[in-house]
Amino acid sequence: MRFLFAIDLPRCVTAIPQDDDIDRCLWLPAESILTSDQLRSPLVAESLRCYQRGERLPLDLLQAFNWPF
């Protein structure tokens, strides 16, 4: 399962890896992602396609399931 969280920024900001397994972060044009044969998962490109089609849900849709355990 993959979640895509998106935000519209007025300008590109410096991207800093937040995970030790990630060496660097790059800003890429959508077309570079959609045509890449080096994605870790095909869900990356599919998430972008859904975003481009306007298939977006509000963040408050996510809730804790069966909380507290």
mmCIF file of the N, C-alpha and C atoms, coordinates in Angstrom:
data_MODEL
# 
_entry.id   MODEL 
# 
loop_
_atom_site.group_PDB 
_atom_site.id 
_atom_site.type_symbol 
_atom_site.label_atom_id 
_atom_site.label_alt_id 
_atom_site.label_comp_id 
_atom_site.label_asym_id 
_atom_site.label_entity_id 
_atom_site.label_seq_id 
_atom_site.pdbx_PDB_ins_code 
_atom_site.Cartn_x 
_atom_site.Cartn_y 
_atom_site.Cartn_z 
_atom_site.occupancy 
_atom_site.B_iso_or_equiv 
_atom_site.pdbx_formal_charge 
_atom_site.auth_seq_id 
_atom_site.auth_comp_id 
_atom_site.auth_asym_id 
_atom_site.auth_atom_id 
_atom_site.pdbx_PDB_model_num 
ATOM 1   N N  . MET A 1 1  ? 0.846  -1.153 0.000   1.00 0.00 ? 1  MET A N  1 
ATOM 2   C CA . MET A 1 1  ? 0.000  0.000  0.000   1.00 0.00 ? 1  MET A CA 1 
ATOM 3   C C  . MET A 1 1  ? 0.898  1.224  0.000   1.00 0.00 ? 1  MET A C  1 
ATOM 4   N N  . ARG A 1 2  ? 0.559  2.189  -0.817  1.00 0.00 ? 2  ARG A N  1 
ATOM 5   C CA . ARG A 1 2  ? 1.353  3.407  -0.901  1.00 0.00 ? 2  ARG A CA 1 
ATOM 6   C C  . ARG A 1 2  ? 0.446  4.605  -0.689  1.00 0.00 ? 2  ARG A C  1 
ATOM 7   N N  . PHE A 1 3  ? 0.920  5.546  0.104   1.00 0.00 ? 3  PHE A N  1 
ATOM 8   C CA . PHE A 1 3  ? 0.225  6.810  0.301   1.00 0.00 ? 3  PHE A CA 1 
ATOM 9   C C  . PHE A 1 3  ? 1.073  7.898  -0.331  1.00 0.00 ? 3  PHE A C  1 
ATOM 10  N N  . LEU A 1 4  ? 0.433  8.804  -1.012  1.00 0.00 ? 4  LEU A N  1 
ATOM 11  C CA . LEU A 1 4  ? 1.113  9.955  -1.573  1.00 0.00 ? 4  LEU A CA 1 
ATOM 12  C C  . LEU A 1 4  ? 0.552  11.196 -0.894  1.00 0.00 ? 4  LEU A C  1 
ATOM 13  N N  . PHE A 1 5  ? 1.416  11.933 -0.242  1.00 0.00 ? 5  PHE A N  1 
ATOM 14  C CA . PHE A 1 5  ? 1.021  13.191 0.367   1.00 0.00 ? 5  PHE A CA 1 
ATOM 15  C C  . PHE A 1 5  ? 1.644  14.294 -0.481  1.00 0.00 ? 5  PHE A C  1 
ATOM 16  N N  . ALA A 1 6  ? 0.850  15.249 -0.900  1.00 0.00 ? 6  ALA A N  1 
ATOM 17  C CA . ALA A 1 6  ? 1.335  16.305 -1.781  1.00 0.00 ? 6  ALA A CA 1 
ATOM 18  C C  . ALA A 1 6  ? 1.029  17.674 -1.190  1.00 0.00 ? 6  ALA A C  1 
ATOM 19  N N  . ILE A 1 7  ? 1.891  18.607 -1.538  1.00 0.00 ? 7  ILE A N  1 
ATOM 20  C CA . ILE A 1 7  ? 1.705  19.995 -1.114  1.00 0.00 ? 7  ILE A CA 1 
ATOM 21  C C  . ILE A 1 7  ? 2.161  20.884 -2.268  1.00 0.00 ? 7  ILE A C  1 
ATOM 22  N N  . ASP A 1 8  ? 1.447  21.955 -2.490  1.00 0.00 ? 8  ASP A N  1 
ATOM 23  C CA . ASP A 1 8  ? 1.842  22.934 -3.497  1.00 0.00 ? 8  ASP A CA 1 
ATOM 24  C C  . ASP A 1 8  ? 2.717  23.985 -2.826  1.00 0.00 ? 8  ASP A C  1 
ATOM 25  N N  . LEU A 1 9  ? 3.938  24.120 -3.316  1.00 0.00 ? 9  LEU A N  1 
ATOM 26  C CA . LEU A 1 9  ? 4.886  25.085 -2.765  1.00 0.00 ? 9  LEU A CA 1 
ATOM 27  C C  . LEU A 1 9  ? 5.086  26.234 -3.752  1.00 0.00 ? 9  LEU A C  1 
ATOM 28  N N  . PRO A 1 10 ? 5.332  27.437 -3.248  1.00 0.00 ? 10 PRO A N  1 
ATOM 29  C CA . PRO A 1 10 ? 5.568  28.562 -4.145  1.00 0.00 ? 10 PRO A CA 1 
ATOM 30  C C  . PRO A 1 10 ? 6.895  28.451 -4.898  1.00 0.00 ? 10 PRO A C  1 
ATOM 31  N N  . ARG A 1 11 ? 7.825  27.648 -4.374  1.00 0.00 ? 11 ARG A N  1 
ATOM 32  C CA . ARG A 1 11 ? 9.131  27.458 -5.017  1.00 0.00 ? 11 ARG A CA 1 
ATOM 33  C C  . ARG A 1 11 ? 9.705  26.123 -4.546  1.00 0.00 ? 11 ARG A C  1 
ATOM 34  N N  . CYS A 1 12 ? 10.672 25.607 -5.276  1.00 0.00 ? 12 CYS A N  1 
ATOM 35  C CA . CYS A 1 12 ? 11.342 24.369 -4.855  1.00 0.00 ? 12 CYS A CA 1 
ATOM 36  C C  . CYS A 1 12 ? 12.222 24.676 -3.648  1.00 0.00 ? 12 CYS A C  1 
ATOM 37  N N  . VAL A 1 13 ? 12.197 23.782 -2.702  1.00 0.00 ? 13 VAL A N  1 
ATOM 38  C CA . VAL A 1 13 ? 13.056 23.908 -1.518  1.00 0.00 ? 13 VAL A CA 1 
ATOM 39  C C  . VAL A 1 13 ? 14.093 22.800 -1.554  1.00 0.00 ? 13 VAL A C  1 
ATOM 40  N N  . THR A 1 14 ? 15.144 22.950 -0.792  1.00 0.00 ? 14 THR A N  1 
ATOM 41  C CA . THR A 1 14 ? 16.168 21.925 -0.720  1.00 0.00 ? 14 THR A CA 1 
ATOM 42  C C  . THR A 1 14 ? 15.574 20.667 -0.099  1.00 0.00 ? 14 THR A C  1 
ATOM 43  N N  . ALA A 1 15 ? 15.709 19.564 -0.805  1.00 0.00 ? 15 ALA A N  1 
ATOM 44  C CA . ALA A 1 15 ? 15.195 18.289 -0.307  1.00 0.00 ? 15 ALA A CA 1 
ATOM 45  C C  . ALA A 1 15 ? 16.319 17.565 0.435   1.00 0.00 ? 15 ALA A C  1 
ATOM 46  N N  . ILE A 1 16 ? 16.027 17.109 1.630   1.00 0.00 ? 16 ILE A N  1 
ATOM 47  C CA . ILE A 1 16 ? 17.015 16.429 2.464   1.00 0.00 ? 16 ILE A CA 1 
ATOM 48  C C  . ILE A 1 16 ? 16.486 15.043 2.802   1.00 0.00 ? 16 ILE A C  1 
ATOM 49  N N  . PRO A 1 17 ? 17.262 13.974 2.511   1.00 0.00 ? 17 PRO A N  1 
ATOM 50  C CA . PRO A 1 17 ? 16.805 12.618 2.830   1.00 0.00 ? 17 PRO A CA 1 
ATOM 51  C C  . PRO A 1 17 ? 16.468 12.480 4.314   1.00 0.00 ? 17 PRO A C  1 
ATOM 52  N N  . GLN A 1 18 ? 15.371 11.803 4.612   1.00 0.00 ? 18 GLN A N  1 
ATOM 53  C CA . GLN A 1 18 ? 14.935 11.578 5.983   1.00 0.00 ? 18 GLN A CA 1 
ATOM 54  C C  . GLN A 1 18 ? 15.102 10.106 6.390   1.00 0.00 ? 18 GLN A C  1 
ATOM 55  N N  . ASP A 1 19 ? 15.756 9.343  5.552   1.00 0.00 ? 19 ASP A N  1 
ATOM 56  C CA . ASP A 1 19 ? 15.902 7.903  5.760   1.00 0.00 ? 19 ASP A CA 1 
ATOM 57  C C  . ASP A 1 19 ? 17.344 7.531  5.418   1.00 0.00 ? 19 ASP A C  1 
ATOM 58  N N  . ASP A 1 20 ? 18.002 6.737  6.253   1.00 0.00 ? 20 ASP A N  1 
ATOM 59  C CA . ASP A 1 20 ? 19.397 6.369  6.032   1.00 0.00 ? 20 ASP A CA 1 
ATOM 60  C C  . ASP A 1 20 ? 19.612 5.579  4.745   1.00 0.00 ? 20 ASP A C  1 
ATOM 61  N N  . ASP A 1 21 ? 18.569 4.944  4.225   1.00 0.00 ? 21 ASP A N  1 
ATOM 62  C CA . ASP A 1 21 ? 18.688 4.165  2.990   1.00 0.00 ? 21 ASP A CA 1 
ATOM 63  C C  . ASP A 1 21 ? 18.595 5.041  1.743   1.00 0.00 ? 21 ASP A C  1 
ATOM 64  N N  . ILE A 1 22 ? 18.313 6.318  1.900   1.00 0.00 ? 22 ILE A N  1 
ATOM 65  C CA . ILE A 1 22 ? 18.196 7.243  0.767   1.00 0.00 ? 22 ILE A CA 1 
ATOM 66  C C  . ILE A 1 22 ? 19.456 8.085  0.697   1.00 0.00 ? 22 ILE A C  1 
ATOM 67  N N  . ASP A 1 23 ? 20.121 8.064  -0.454  1.00 0.00 ? 23 ASP A N  1 
ATOM 68  C CA . ASP A 1 23 ? 21.372 8.798  -0.625  1.00 0.00 ? 23 ASP A CA 1 
ATOM 69  C C  . ASP A 1 23 ? 21.166 10.274 -0.929  1.00 0.00 ? 23 ASP A C  1 
ATOM 70  N N  . ARG A 1 24 ? 20.132 10.574 -1.719  1.00 0.00 ? 24 ARG A N  1 
ATOM 71  C CA . ARG A 1 24 ? 19.886 11.970 -2.089  1.00 0.00 ? 24 ARG A CA 1 
ATOM 72  C C  . ARG A 1 24 ? 18.445 12.139 -2.546  1.00 0.00 ? 24 ARG A C  1 
ATOM 73  N N  . CYS A 1 25 ? 18.011 13.369 -2.595  1.00 0.00 ? 25 CYS A N  1 
ATOM 74  C CA . CYS A 1 25 ? 16.669 13.709 -3.071  1.00 0.00 ? 25 CYS A CA 1 
ATOM 75  C C  . CYS A 1 25 ? 16.809 14.634 -4.271  1.00 0.00 ? 25 CYS A C  1 
ATOM 76  N N  . LEU A 1 26 ? 15.987 14.405 -5.272  1.00 0.00 ? 26 LEU A N  1 
ATOM 77  C CA . LEU A 1 26 ? 16.011 15.229 -6.471  1.00 0.00 ? 26 LEU A CA 1 
ATOM 78  C C  . LEU A 1 26 ? 14.613 15.693 -6.822  1.00 0.00 ? 26 LEU A C  1 
ATOM 79  N N  . TRP A 1 27 ? 14.507 16.903 -7.353  1.00 0.00 ? 27 TRP A N  1 
ATOM 80  C CA . TRP A 1 27 ? 13.249 17.383 -7.933  1.00 0.00 ? 27 TRP A CA 1 
ATOM 81  C C  . TRP A 1 27 ? 13.292 16.992 -9.398  1.00 0.00 ? 27 TRP A C  1 
ATOM 82  N N  . LEU A 1 28 ? 12.320 16.231 -9.838  1.00 0.00 ? 28 LEU A N  1 
ATOM 83  C CA . LEU A 1 28 ? 12.279 15.778 -11.225 1.00 0.00 ? 28 LEU A CA 1 
ATOM 84  C C  . LEU A 1 28 ? 10.966 16.194 -11.880 1.00 0.00 ? 28 LEU A C  1 
ATOM 85  N N  . PRO A 1 29 ? 11.004 16.453 -13.182 1.00 0.00 ? 29 PRO A N  1 
ATOM 86  C CA . PRO A 1 29 ? 9.747  16.695 -13.889 1.00 0.00 ? 29 PRO A CA 1 
ATOM 87  C C  . PRO A 1 29 ? 8.908  15.411 -13.894 1.00 0.00 ? 29 PRO A C  1 
ATOM 88  N N  . ALA A 1 30 ? 7.604  15.561 -13.878 1.00 0.00 ? 30 ALA A N  1 
ATOM 89  C CA . ALA A 1 30 ? 6.709  14.395 -13.850 1.00 0.00 ? 30 ALA A CA 1 
ATOM 90  C C  . ALA A 1 30 ? 7.029  13.420 -14.968 1.00 0.00 ? 30 ALA A C  1 
ATOM 91  N N  . GLU A 1 31 ? 7.305  13.934 -16.167 1.00 0.00 ? 31 GLU A N  1 
ATOM 92  C CA . GLU A 1 31 ? 7.565  13.061 -17.315 1.00 0.00 ? 31 GLU A CA 1 
ATOM 93  C C  . GLU A 1 31 ? 8.778  12.161 -17.078 1.00 0.00 ? 31 GLU A C  1 
ATOM 94  N N  . SER A 1 32 ? 9.785  12.666 -16.362 1.00 0.00 ? 32 SER A N  1 
ATOM 95  C CA . SER A 1 32 ? 10.965 11.841 -16.055 1.00 0.00 ? 32 SER A CA 1 
ATOM 96  C C  . SER A 1 32 ? 10.596 10.666 -15.168 1.00 0.00 ? 32 SER A C  1 
ATOM 97  N N  . ILE A 1 33 ? 9.682  10.885 -14.262 1.00 0.00 ? 33 ILE A N  1 
ATOM 98  C CA . ILE A 1 33 ? 9.241  9.808  -13.367 1.00 0.00 ? 33 ILE A CA 1 
ATOM 99  C C  . ILE A 1 33 ? 8.368  8.818  -14.129 1.00 0.00 ? 33 ILE A C  1 
ATOM 100 N N  . LEU A 1 34 ? 7.447  9.339  -14.920 1.00 0.00 ? 34 LEU A N  1 
ATOM 101 C CA . LEU A 1 34 ? 6.501  8.473  -15.630 1.00 0.00 ? 34 LEU A CA 1 
ATOM 102 C C  . LEU A 1 34 ? 7.168  7.601  -16.682 1.00 0.00 ? 34 LEU A C  1 
ATOM 103 N N  . THR A 1 35 ? 8.307  8.018  -17.209 1.00 0.00 ? 35 THR A N  1 
ATOM 104 C CA . THR A 1 35 ? 8.987  7.232  -18.246 1.00 0.00 ? 35 THR A CA 1 
ATOM 105 C C  . THR A 1 35 ? 10.214 6.486  -17.724 1.00 0.00 ? 35 THR A C  1 
ATOM 106 N N  . SER A 1 36 ? 10.485 6.586  -16.440 1.00 0.00 ? 36 SER A N  1 
ATOM 107 C CA . SER A 1 36 ? 11.678 5.956  -15.866 1.00 0.00 ? 36 SER A CA 1 
ATOM 108 C C  . SER A 1 36 ? 11.535 4.435  -15.791 1.00 0.00 ? 36 SER A C  1 
ATOM 109 N N  . ASP A 1 37 ? 12.655 3.741  -16.010 1.00 0.00 ? 37 ASP A N  1 
ATOM 110 C CA . ASP A 1 37 ? 12.687 2.288  -15.812 1.00 0.00 ? 37 ASP A CA 1 
ATOM 111 C C  . ASP A 1 37 ? 13.500 1.947  -14.562 1.00 0.00 ? 37 ASP A C  1 
ATOM 112 N N  . GLN A 1 38 ? 13.711 2.943  -13.681 1.00 0.00 ? 38 GLN A N  1 
ATOM 113 C CA . GLN A 1 38 ? 14.520 2.747  -12.487 1.00 0.00 ? 38 GLN A CA 1 
ATOM 114 C C  . GLN A 1 38 ? 13.759 3.041  -11.198 1.00 0.00 ? 38 GLN A C  1 
ATOM 115 N N  . LEU A 1 39 ? 12.442 3.026  -11.222 1.00 0.00 ? 39 LEU A N  1 
ATOM 116 C CA . LEU A 1 39 ? 11.665 3.310  -10.015 1.00 0.00 ? 39 LEU A CA 1 
ATOM 117 C C  . LEU A 1 39 ? 11.723 2.128  -9.065  1.00 0.00 ? 39 LEU A C  1 
ATOM 118 N N  . ARG A 1 40 ? 11.736 2.399  -7.778  1.00 0.00 ? 40 ARG A N  1 
ATOM 119 C CA . ARG A 1 40 ? 11.723 1.321  -6.782  1.00 0.00 ? 40 ARG A CA 1 
ATOM 120 C C  . ARG A 1 40 ? 10.429 0.532  -6.841  1.00 0.00 ? 40 ARG A C  1 
ATOM 121 N N  . SER A 1 41 ? 9.362  1.196  -7.257  1.00 0.00 ? 41 SER A N  1 
ATOM 122 C CA . SER A 1 41 ? 8.053  0.555  -7.330  1.00 0.00 ? 41 SER A CA 1 
ATOM 123 C C  . SER A 1 41 ? 7.249  1.215  -8.446  1.00 0.00 ? 41 SER A C  1 
ATOM 124 N N  . PRO A 1 42 ? 6.470  0.436  -9.207  1.00 0.00 ? 42 PRO A N  1 
ATOM 125 C CA . PRO A 1 42 ? 5.596  1.041  -10.212 1.00 0.00 ? 42 PRO A CA 1 
ATOM 126 C C  . PRO A 1 42 ? 4.502  1.901  -9.580  1.00 0.00 ? 42 PRO A C  1 
ATOM 127 N N  . LEU A 1 43 ? 4.275  1.743  -8.280  1.00 0.00 ? 43 LEU A N  1 
ATOM 128 C CA . LEU A 1 43 ? 3.277  2.553  -7.600  1.00 0.00 ? 43 LEU A CA 1 
ATOM 129 C C  . LEU A 1 43 ? 3.688  4.023  -7.508  1.00 0.00 ? 43 LEU A C  1 
ATOM 130 N N  . VAL A 1 44 ? 4.982  4.299  -7.645  1.00 0.00 ? 44 VAL A N  1 
ATOM 131 C CA . VAL A 1 44 ? 5.443  5.686  -7.642  1.00 0.00 ? 44 VAL A CA 1 
ATOM 132 C C  . VAL A 1 44 ? 4.827  6.415  -8.832  1.00 0.00 ? 44 VAL A C  1 
ATOM 133 N N  . ALA A 1 45 ? 4.977  5.843  -10.027 1.00 0.00 ? 45 ALA A N  1 
ATOM 134 C CA . ALA A 1 45 ? 4.417  6.460  -11.235 1.00 0.00 ? 45 ALA A CA 1 
ATOM 135 C C  . ALA A 1 45 ? 2.891  6.458  -11.185 1.00 0.00 ? 45 ALA A C  1 
ATOM 136 N N  . GLU A 1 46 ? 2.305  5.395  -10.685 1.00 0.00 ? 46 GLU A N  1 
ATOM 137 C CA . GLU A 1 46 ? 0.838  5.331  -10.618 1.00 0.00 ? 46 GLU A CA 1 
ATOM 138 C C  . GLU A 1 46 ? 0.290  6.386  -9.661  1.00 0.00 ? 46 GLU A C  1 
ATOM 139 N N  . SER A 1 47 ? 0.982  6.633  -8.567  1.00 0.00 ? 47 SER A N  1 
ATOM 140 C CA . SER A 1 47 ? 0.564  7.683  -7.634  1.00 0.00 ? 47 SER A CA 1 
ATOM 141 C C  . SER A 1 47 ? 0.586  9.046  -8.316  1.00 0.00 ? 47 SER A C  1 
ATOM 142 N N  . LEU A 1 48 ? 1.605  9.282  -9.111  1.00 0.00 ? 48 LEU A N  1 
ATOM 143 C CA . LEU A 1 48 ? 1.705  10.547 -9.838  1.00 0.00 ? 48 LEU A CA 1 
ATOM 144 C C  . LEU A 1 48 ? 0.583  10.678 -10.870 1.00 0.00 ? 48 LEU A C  1 
ATOM 145 N N  . ARG A 1 49 ? 0.290  9.585  -11.580 1.00 0.00 ? 49 ARG A N  1 
ATOM 146 C CA . ARG A 1 49 ? -0.818 9.616  -12.550 1.00 0.00 ? 49 ARG A CA 1 
ATOM 147 C C  . ARG A 1 49 ? -2.147 9.950  -11.857 1.00 0.00 ? 49 ARG A C  1 
ATOM 148 N N  . CYS A 1 50 ? -2.407 9.344  -10.715 1.00 0.00 ? 50 CYS A N  1 
ATOM 149 C CA . CYS A 1 50 ? -3.640 9.626  -9.965  1.00 0.00 ? 50 CYS A CA 1 
ATOM 150 C C  . CYS A 1 50 ? -3.686 11.095 -9.564  1.00 0.00 ? 50 CYS A C  1 
ATOM 151 N N  . TYR A 1 51 ? -2.570 11.637 -9.108  1.00 0.00 ? 51 TYR A N  1 
ATOM 152 C CA . TYR A 1 51 ? -2.505 13.042 -8.715  1.00 0.00 ? 51 TYR A CA 1 
ATOM 153 C C  . TYR A 1 51 ? -2.812 13.936 -9.912  1.00 0.00 ? 51 TYR A C  1 
ATOM 154 N N  . GLN A 1 52 ? -2.209 13.617 -11.053 1.00 0.00 ? 52 GLN A N  1 
ATOM 155 C CA . GLN A 1 52 ? -2.433 14.428 -12.250 1.00 0.00 ? 52 GLN A CA 1 
ATOM 156 C C  . GLN A 1 52 ? -3.888 14.379 -12.717 1.00 0.00 ? 52 GLN A C  1 
ATOM 157 N N  . ARG A 1 53 ? -4.572 13.265 -12.486 1.00 0.00 ? 53 ARG A N  1 
ATOM 158 C CA . ARG A 1 53 ? -5.979 13.133 -12.870 1.00 0.00 ? 53 ARG A CA 1 
ATOM 159 C C  . ARG A 1 53 ? -6.904 13.804 -11.858 1.00 0.00 ? 53 ARG A C  1 
ATOM 160 N N  . GLY A 1 54 ? -6.336 14.312 -10.760 1.00 0.00 ? 54 GLY A N  1 
ATOM 161 C CA . GLY A 1 54 ? -7.147 14.986 -9.756  1.00 0.00 ? 54 GLY A CA 1 
ATOM 162 C C  . GLY A 1 54 ? -7.782 14.034 -8.765  1.00 0.00 ? 54 GLY A C  1 
ATOM 163 N N  . GLU A 1 55 ? -7.307 12.801 -8.709  1.00 0.00 ? 55 GLU A N  1 
ATOM 164 C CA . GLU A 1 55 ? -7.847 11.805 -7.783  1.00 0.00 ? 55 GLU A CA 1 
ATOM 165 C C  . GLU A 1 55 ? -7.211 12.026 -6.415  1.00 0.00 ? 55 GLU A C  1 
ATOM 166 N N  . ARG A 1 56 ? -7.796 12.933 -5.656  1.00 0.00 ? 56 ARG A N  1 
ATOM 167 C CA . ARG A 1 56 ? -7.239 13.315 -4.357  1.00 0.00 ? 56 ARG A CA 1 
ATOM 168 C C  . ARG A 1 56 ? -8.314 13.203 -3.292  1.00 0.00 ? 56 ARG A C  1 
ATOM 169 N N  . LEU A 1 57 ? -7.898 12.798 -2.130  1.00 0.00 ? 57 LEU A N  1 
ATOM 170 C CA . LEU A 1 57 ? -8.798 12.669 -0.993  1.00 0.00 ? 57 LEU A CA 1 
ATOM 171 C C  . LEU A 1 57 ? -8.308 13.573 0.127   1.00 0.00 ? 57 LEU A C  1 
ATOM 172 N N  . PRO A 1 58 ? -9.206 14.079 0.968   1.00 0.00 ? 58 PRO A N  1 
ATOM 173 C CA . PRO A 1 58 ? -8.773 14.950 2.068   1.00 0.00 ? 58 PRO A CA 1 
ATOM 174 C C  . PRO A 1 58 ? -7.975 14.169 3.111   1.00 0.00 ? 58 PRO A C  1 
ATOM 175 N N  . LEU A 1 59 ? -7.026 14.832 3.722   1.00 0.00 ? 59 LEU A N  1 
ATOM 176 C CA . LEU A 1 59 ? -6.162 14.202 4.717   1.00 0.00 ? 59 LEU A CA 1 
ATOM 177 C C  . LEU A 1 59 ? -6.952 13.677 5.909   1.00 0.00 ? 59 LEU A C  1 
ATOM 178 N N  . ASP A 1 60 ? -8.036 14.354 6.272   1.00 0.00 ? 60 ASP A N  1 
ATOM 179 C CA . ASP A 1 60 ? -8.796 13.903 7.442   1.00 0.00 ? 60 ASP A CA 1 
ATOM 180 C C  . ASP A 1 60 ? -9.540 12.582 7.199   1.00 0.00 ? 60 ASP A C  1 
ATOM 181 N N  . LEU A 1 61 ? -9.432 12.053 5.989   1.00 0.00 ? 61 LEU A N  1 
ATOM 182 C CA . LEU A 1 61 ? -9.989 10.738 5.702   1.00 0.00 ? 61 LEU A CA 1 
ATOM 183 C C  . LEU A 1 61 ? -9.219 9.640  6.454   1.00 0.00 ? 61 LEU A C  1 
ATOM 184 N N  . LEU A 1 62 ? -7.925 9.891  6.686   1.00 0.00 ? 62 LEU A N  1 
ATOM 185 C CA . LEU A 1 62 ? -7.095 8.929  7.415   1.00 0.00 ? 62 LEU A CA 1 
ATOM 186 C C  . LEU A 1 62 ? -7.388 9.035  8.908   1.00 0.00 ? 62 LEU A C  1 
ATOM 187 N N  . GLN A 1 63 ? -7.699 7.920  9.503   1.00 0.00 ? 63 GLN A N  1 
ATOM 188 C CA . GLN A 1 63 ? -7.957 7.873  10.937  1.00 0.00 ? 63 GLN A CA 1 
ATOM 189 C C  . GLN A 1 63 ? -7.316 6.613  11.507  1.00 0.00 ? 63 GLN A C  1 
ATOM 190 N N  . ALA A 1 64 ? -7.080 6.615  12.773  1.00 0.00 ? 64 ALA A N  1 
ATOM 191 C CA . ALA A 1 64 ? -6.541 5.425  13.414  1.00 0.00 ? 64 ALA A CA 1 
ATOM 192 C C  . ALA A 1 64 ? -7.610 4.338  13.413  1.00 0.00 ? 64 ALA A C  1 
ATOM 193 N N  . PHE A 1 65 ? -7.230 3.147  12.989  1.00 0.00 ? 65 PHE A N  1 
ATOM 194 C CA . PHE A 1 65 ? -8.164 2.023  12.960  1.00 0.00 ? 65 PHE A CA 1 
ATOM 195 C C  . PHE A 1 65 ? -8.128 1.294  14.296  1.00 0.00 ? 65 PHE A C  1 
ATOM 196 N N  . ASN A 1 66 ? -9.290 1.128  14.898  1.00 0.00 ? 66 ASN A N  1 
ATOM 197 C CA . ASN A 1 66 ? -9.403 0.346  16.129  1.00 0.00 ? 66 ASN A CA 1 
ATOM 198 C C  . ASN A 1 66 ? -8.520 0.912  17.243  1.00 0.00 ? 66 ASN A C  1 
ATOM 199 N N  . TRP A 1 67 ? -8.473 2.229  17.365  1.00 0.00 ? 67 TRP A N  1 
ATOM 200 C CA . TRP A 1 67 ? -7.594 2.882  18.340  1.00 0.00 ? 67 TRP A CA 1 
ATOM 201 C C  . TRP A 1 67 ? -8.352 3.216  19.602  1.00 0.00 ? 67 TRP A C  1 
ATOM 202 N N  . PRO A 1 68 ? -7.842 3.080  20.780  1.00 0.00 ? 68 PRO A N  1 
ATOM 203 C CA . PRO A 1 68 ? -6.571 2.415  21.098  1.00 0.00 ? 68 PRO A CA 1 
ATOM 204 C C  . PRO A 1 68 ? -6.733 0.897  21.063  1.00 0.00 ? 68 PRO A C  1 
ATOM 205 N N  . PHE A 1 69 ? -5.619 0.194  20.927  1.00 0.00 ? 69 PHE A N  1 
ATOM 206 C CA . PHE A 1 69 ? -5.696 -1.273 20.801  1.00 0.00 ? 69 PHE A CA 1 
ATOM 207 C C  . PHE A 1 69 ? -6.099 -1.851 22.117  1.00 0.00 ? 69 PHE A C  1 
# 
